[in-house]
Amino acid sequence: MTPPRATYRFQFHKDFTFADAEALVPYLDDLGISHVYASPVTTAAPGSTHGYDVVDPTTINPELGGEAAFRSLVAALRARGMGIIIDIVPNHMGVAGDSNAWWRDVLARGPDSDHAAVFDIDWRERVVLPVLGAPLPEALANGDLTLERDGARWTIVAYGEHRFPVRDADQDTADTLPLAELLARQHYRLAYWRVANDELNWRRFFSINELAGVRIEDPAVFEKTHALYFRLHDEGLIDGVRVDHVDGLTDPIGYCRALRARLGDNAWIVIEKILAAGEPQPLGWGVDGTSGYDFMEQVAALLHDPAGAEPLGALWEEISGRSASFEPEEFQARQDLLSWQFSGQLDACVAAFHAVAPEGVTSAMLRRAIERLLWVFPVYRTYGPAAPASDAAIRAEACARVAELIPPGEAQVVDLVLSWLAGEGPVEAADAVRRFQQLSAPIAAKAVEDTGFYRYGRLLSRNDVGFDAERMGMTPDDFHALMQARARDVPHAMLTTATHDHKRGEDTRARLAAISAHPEAWRDAATAWLERDDGGVDDADRYMLFQTLVGAWPEDGATPEFVDRVNAWQQKALREAKLRSSWEAPDEEYEAAATALVEALPGDAEALALIAKTVAMLDAAAQDNMLAQVLLRYTAPGVPDLYQGTEFADLSLVDPDNRRPVDYDARRAALAGDPPAKLRLIADLLRMRRDDPALFAEGSYLPAQVEGPGAAQVLAFERRHDGRVVRVAVALHGQRPGADTYVTFSSGHRTDAATLFGNAAIWYERS
């Protein structure tokens, strides 16, 4: 296999199609990109802006141009010696509305449907559809439900919008029955939307009712849902895939191995997998590595000064009254989410364990053991006998963490659950184990990334997908060890610093990271901000708002567009935190007060001056960080990805802000003319990779020796292959080590840091 040299991620949707991408192929080629990395191309829900709500995995999305336009894009890429990687979604399908024919057939025909095996449904009862704005009797009394003729078939309509098929057996008599009786005869049960967390009897993606889990572990379902991908690969149209949310599957390792067997050794396969702190790379899975969240975390941690942890933690504690440590925040969020949003899945998991538990182990004992394990589970999930070494370490850590939470005399129940996770239980325990593994992953994701990260504000640049918020920074030695492991174990994994899922853009994080090296100056600025009229908004929320304003502050200041963007972020942040507002029960008065703070900015000279002064104070270190993460992404072992538009400064916020339209005319003109520093560096490094692909694809990673008082502020290494070498050095934390700090590369090349860096924070050469 020849892995991609460098990828460029496109977010496709109806307003950015294959034809739009095809027009940009010359630009990507000029830049030095080898492969387009496409968001899901299969048919998604109408109007989808992301493509992960797939409604037909067997066809290419007509809103993107369909298969003809896809083939045209591929032909344009092939004509320039380029290729394409596609994002695939095996874990779930979109089931909102009536655009998913498979789901509609299941609702119409129940377990007898040809597609019933596709979805992860507990058929001991009817399919629960939590779509009503009130309990069913009230909805009926209000006339919210009607029966309508839809061609040759009858359809039940909710609120004049949602349509549900009537089963075949009732077609002749549907209009003669009372509506309540007709509903009771269907293969589904219309229910009040608030019962979803407790009563849903089918697996969904996290807590999203519009996305239904897929039973990809069934070989027939695997073939049925992947036929298009296999055909595209066999016809030479795609060069590989990125697998979305692999940990949501019943058997991720088995799936990856089956995928490799079908695609063959020439395909590049990377998986979206979040690695917890200390969790090893997925080795022996038949994949080339992860899609890069772990690299994003490693580079971000390197750019943060570990010395900032204590003063910034103390400041957060003073402002918020909450812990300086993330650990208690995560613990509380896991408890909250398990109780609030996943109680139905927990009930099903406990019942599955109890059904095969030995005499004397009660359902209540199992509930206590399982829920407490989920409160402290150290990773997304375990994998059973297929991963004996890594699983053993995970189970041992989970056992140690949970020990103090278990009632006296019930430790053996925890041991029982953990032994079954190891594959030591009866064959009948497989369903229970599956339910635990498919519950631990969403609890980790929703509690940490979508709850805890919106509650904890020590420094927001350490709160992102796959990040260890407990750790402020990383030493050069630790980074070297991780890169050496990459070169050895996963040399073709993806390297990224920006994604469609990030909480903050790579350069928003780069600017905020500079705070860690200037905690006292930052304290002064934050104190001045908080001394202003609070407008009825909590200090912790105002402090996180200040960080966001400073991190994402654009050159043209508080424009109407920027105000709207920050308000959208703030509403999402408040609702995801679930402390003072939520998606389920928004506190409109509190949200309005928070919005007013942002909307007052354009006319508040004092606030504008404070923000501008703070941004200026951080600017030098922020610019250093911005270029450093570019340099490391294109020189570390792996395949670098460039997320759409981020060749210019990426000061984006969480989605949908990070998926805004990109001004490609400006980027093409800049590349052809006088590029800004970031784009110039990207183009130079991509040219270097194009000139010597083997050096970067196969080269060793050799840390340089740094000696002297500035050693902690320098990262330097060599990549060597077949007598060729590239040397790289980065000055960290806004520091410029002097002539008394020396860098010695493995080749013997030695120089002092002052000569190496001059006035720059980065240095590299190839020979």
C-alpha positions, 0 to 999 in steps of 0.5 A: 500500500502507498498511503496518501501523502497529504489529505484535504478534508471537504465537508460536502452538502447541497451547497458544496457539491462534487462539482464545487470540489472538482473546480478546486482540484487544480488548487489542491494540486498546486498546494501539494495535496495528494488526496481529497478526504470526503465527508460521507458521500452516501445519500443522507437526510434531505438538506443534511449539512454533514452527511452522517445521517445516512438514509441510503448507504447503497447510493451516492447522495443526489444532493451532492451530484450523485454518482455521475458527478462523483465519478467526474470528481474522481476522474479530475483527481486521477488526471493529476495523479491524485485520489480520494478517501471517503468517510463511511458510517457503519454505526447508525442511519438517519431515521427522521422524517420519511426519507429512509425507506428501510426504516419505513419498511420496518415500521410498516412490517415489523420484524417481518421486514426484509430490513428488520435485521439492519437496526438494533431493535428489541422486538419484545415490544413495539418500536418506540417512536418518541415524536409527540409533544404530549402523551398519546391520549393528550395528543389524540384529544388535541387532534394532533394525529390524523389518518390520511390516504397516501396513494394506495396506502393509509398513513398516520400523520402527526402535527401535519408533518411527521408521517408513519405507515399503517401496516399492511394488515390494516390497509383495508380497515384503517379508516373504519377504526378509532385512531387510538385502536389503529395505533395500538395495532401498529408495529410502532408506538408513538410516544411523548418525546420526553420518554425517549431516555427511559423507554426507547427500545432501540439503540440510538447514536449517543442520545440522538433520537434521529439516528438509529444504531445498525447491527453491522456485526450481522454479516448480511447487514455488513454486506448490504450496507457496504456494497457501495463502498466495495464497488467503488473500491473495486472499480478503482474510484476510492483509495480508502476509507475513514470509519466513523465512530468505530467504538459504537459497533458491537465488535470493532476489531472484528469489523475492521478486520472484515473491512480489511479483508474485503478492501484488501491490502492496497486500501488506506483505512483509518478509524475515528477512535478516541484514545483516553490518556495512556490508551494504546494505539489500535494495533492488530486491527487491520487498520492504518491507525486513527483519524488523528484526534490523538495527534491533535491532543498531543500537539496541543498539550506540547504547546501548553506550558505545564507551569500554567496549570497551578495558577490557572487552576487557582484562578478558575477555582476562585471564579467558579467555586468549582474544582481546579481539577477536571476529575470531579467534573467528569465524575459528576457529569458521568453520573448525570448523563447515565441517570438523565439520558441513558437510564433506559440503556442502563436498565436493559444492560442490567437486565441482560446481565441478570438474565444469566447471572448466578444464583444470589446475584440480584438485579440491584447488585448488578445495577450498583456494580454496572453504574459505578463502573460506568462512572469511572470507566477509564476509556470508551470501551473494552474489546474482549478476547480480541484485545487481551493485553490492553483490556487487562490493563483497562479492567485493572484500572476500572477495578481500582477506581471503583473499589471505594464506591462499591458497597461492602461485600459486593466487590465480587459482583464487580469482579463478575462483570469485569470477568465477563467483559474479558470473555470469561462468562457463559456464551449467553453473556455475550448480549450483556457484554455488548450492551455494556460496551455500547453504553460505556462509549456514549457515556464517555463521549457525552459526559466528557466532551458534551457536558464536562468540557462545557462546565470546566473552564480552567483553560478552554484550549485543553477541552476538545475532542479526545483531550485530557483536560486534567493535564495542562501540558506535555514535555518535549521528552513525552512528545518524543516518546509518542512520536517514536511509537507512531513511527514504529506502530502506526506510521500511516495514521492520520495527523490532524489539528482541525476537524468538523467536530472540534470544539475550537479551531486550531488557531483559537486553541493556539492563541488560548494556549499562550495563556498558559505561559502568561498566567499572571497577565491573564489573571489581570485581564480576566479580573478586569473583565469580571469586575464589569457589570455581570448582567445577571450572568454567573462569573464562571459563564462570563469567564468562559465567554471571555476566553472565547472572545479572546481566542476567536477574536478576528482582525475586524473585531466585534462585527455583527457576524462575529457577535452572532457566531459567539452567541450561537456558541454561548447558547450551545455551551450553556445548554450542553453544560446542563447547569443553568439551561439545557436543550430539554428545558431552556432557561430563556431568561438566563440565556437572554442575559448572556446574549445581552453581554455579547450584543453590547460589545460593539458599543462598549469601548472599554470592553473592546479595548480590554479584549484587544489589549489581551489579544495583543499580549498573547499575539506573539506566542499565539503566532508561534503556536500556530506555525509550530502545530503546522510544522509538526503536523507535516513533519511527524510520522503519519499522513497530514490532513488539512481541514477545509479552509484552515490554510488561513487562520482558523479562529472557528468555534464548535459546530456549526461554526467550524463548518461555515462556507470557505472563501476559496477564491481568496485562498487561490489568489493568496497561494498564487501571489503573496501567501500569509505565513501559515499558508506559505509554510503549509505549501512549503512543507507539502512541496517538501513531502511531494519531493521526497515522499518516502522520507516522510512515509517511512523515515525514522523519528530521532529526537535531538539532544537539547542541553542548557537552561532553555532545554524545556522550551525546545523540541527538535528531531530528525526524520531519516530515510535512505541517507536523506534527512529533514531536521526540525526544531520548535521553540515552545511557550513563546520563549526564544532560548539563547546561545547557552542552549544547544541542540545536537541532532542524531547526525552530529549536527550541533548548534546553539538555539539562538542561532537556530531560531533567530527571530523565528519560533520554528526551523527546518531543513532537508538534506 
